[in-house]
């Protein structure tokens, strides 16, 4: 039997301050039936009599704080639940593996205000990403810890089609 699902989603987006600020909010519910599961060794098993629900919301704010300084902030909340499992009934009510309840990110990008002869624009940026704890398997016996990553970047626009970007991810050397 192939996996099937139904998704309900609604949201609202808007622009404010003459387009310098944008914001959005969406809410969703996903109901999945005949979901495949992985076995203990990570092999994908045949679809079974399993069902899952995913519900949550996402918030995003994008803004130009000052001339050349842009900020993007996002937050997502996800609630998951195994609602039916004929082959592993003890997992009913558990959370779904690798599905964190909370995720947050903040990115700041600044375009340098001076001009260079050889390039069109230069910007620098950085950000932080947070991901909450999650389960490693459907039995919810072992919880994987939350983690926070710090990132940075330098962007050089040489022409409209030639761009250079240097990205540093996980600058704090977080193990996750």
C-alpha positions in Angstrom: 0.0 0.0 0.0 1.4 3.4 -0.9 1.6 6.2 1.7 -1.2 8.7 1.6 -1.7 12.0 3.4 -3.9 15.0 3.8 -2.6 18.4 4.5 -4.4 21.5 5.8 -2.6 24.8 5.7 -3.4 28.5 6.2 -1.5 31.6 6.6 -1.1 35.3 6.2 1.7 37.5 4.9 2.1 41.2 4.9 4.4 44.1 4.2 4.8 47.1 6.4 6.8 50.4 6.5 6.8 50.9 2.8 8.1 47.3 2.1 11.0 47.5 4.6 9.4 44.9 6.9 7.7 41.7 5.9 6.1 39.2 8.2 4.3 35.9 7.7 2.4 33.3 9.8 1.3 29.9 8.7 -0.4 27.0 10.5 -0.6 23.4 9.3 -1.9 19.9 10.0 -0.6 16.9 8.1 -2.2 13.5 8.5 -0.2 10.6 7.0 -1.4 7.0 6.6 0.5 3.8 5.6 3.8 5.4 6.5 7.0 3.4 5.9 9.3 2.9 8.8 12.9 2.1 9.1 14.1 -1.0 10.8 16.7 -0.9 13.6 19.6 -1.1 11.0 18.2 1.9 9.1 16.7 -0.1 6.2 13.4 1.2 4.9 10.6 -1.3 5.6 7.5 -1.8 3.5 4.6 0.5 4.2 2.6 -0.7 7.1 -0.5 0.1 9.1 1.1 3.2 10.6 -0.3 6.7 10.8 1.2 9.9 12.0 0.0 13.5 12.6 2.2 16.6 12.2 0.9 20.0 13.3 2.5 23.3 14.0 3.1 26.9 12.9 5.8 29.0 11.4 6.6 32.7 11.9 8.9 34.7 9.7 10.0 38.3 9.9 12.2 39.9 7.3 13.3 43.5 7.5 15.6 46.2 6.4 16.6 47.7 9.8 18.7 50.5 8.3 20.1 51.2 4.9 22.1 48.1 4.0 21.3 46.1 7.1 18.8 43.2 6.6 17.5 40.8 9.3 15.6 37.6 8.9 14.2 35.8 11.9 12.2 32.6 11.7 10.6 30.3 14.3 8.9 27.0 13.7 7.0 24.8 16.1 6.2 21.2 15.2 4.2 18.7 17.2 4.3 15.1 15.9 2.6 11.9 17.0 2.4 8.3 15.9 -1.4 7.8 15.9 -1.5 4.1 14.7 1.0 1.3 14.5 -0.3 -2.2 14.2 3.2 -3.8 14.2 4.5 -1.7 17.1 1.5 -0.6 19.2 3.6 0.5 22.1 4.9 3.4 19.9 1.4 5.0 19.6 1.4 8.4 21.2 5.2 8.8 20.8 6.9 11.6 18.8 8.3 11.0 15.4 12.1 10.5 15.2 14.3 13.4 13.9 11.4 15.9 14.1 12.4 18.7 16.6 9.6 20.6 18.3 11.3 24.0 18.0 13.6 25.6 15.4 14.8 29.2 15.4 17.1 31.1 13.1 18.3 34.7 13.0 20.4 36.0 10.1 21.9 39.4 9.7 23.4 40.7 6.5 25.1 44.1 6.0 26.0 45.5 2.7 29.1 47.7 3.1 28.3 51.3 2.2 31.4 52.1 0.2 32.1 51.2 -3.4 35.0 49.3 -4.9 36.2 49.8 -8.5 36.5 46.1 -9.1 33.2 44.9 -7.6 29.6 46.0 -7.5 28.9 45.2 -3.8 30.4 43.5 -0.8 28.3 42.3 2.2 29.1 40.4 5.4 26.7 38.5 7.5 26.2 36.0 10.3 23.5 34.0 12.0 22.5 31.6 14.6 20.4 28.4 14.2 18.8 26.6 17.1 17.2 23.1 16.9 15.5 21.6 19.9 16.0 18.0 21.1 14.4 15.2 19.1 13.9 11.4 19.4 16.3 8.9 17.7 13.7 6.3 17.1 9.9 5.6 17.2 10.2 4.0 20.7 11.3 7.4 22.1 13.9 5.8 24.4 16.8 8.0 23.5 16.5 11.8 23.1 19.1 13.5 20.9 20.1 16.8 22.4 19.4 20.3 21.1 22.1 22.2 19.3 23.0 25.7 18.3 25.1 26.6 15.3 26.8 29.9 14.5 27.5 30.8 10.9 29.1 33.7 9.0 29.5 34.7 5.3 31.2 37.2 3.0 29.6 38.0 -0.4 31.3 39.7 -3.2 29.2 40.7 -6.3 31.8 41.2 -9.0 29.2 41.6 -11.8 25.5 40.7 -12.2 26.4 37.1 -13.1 29.7 36.6 -11.3 29.6 36.4 -7.6 31.9 35.1 -4.9 30.7 33.8 -1.6 32.6 32.4 1.4 30.5 30.7 4.1 31.6 29.5 7.5 29.1 27.1 9.1 29.1 25.8 12.7 31.9 28.2 13.7 31.5 27.0 17.3 32.3 23.5 16.3 29.1 22.1 17.9 28.7 18.3 17.7 25.2 17.4 16.5 
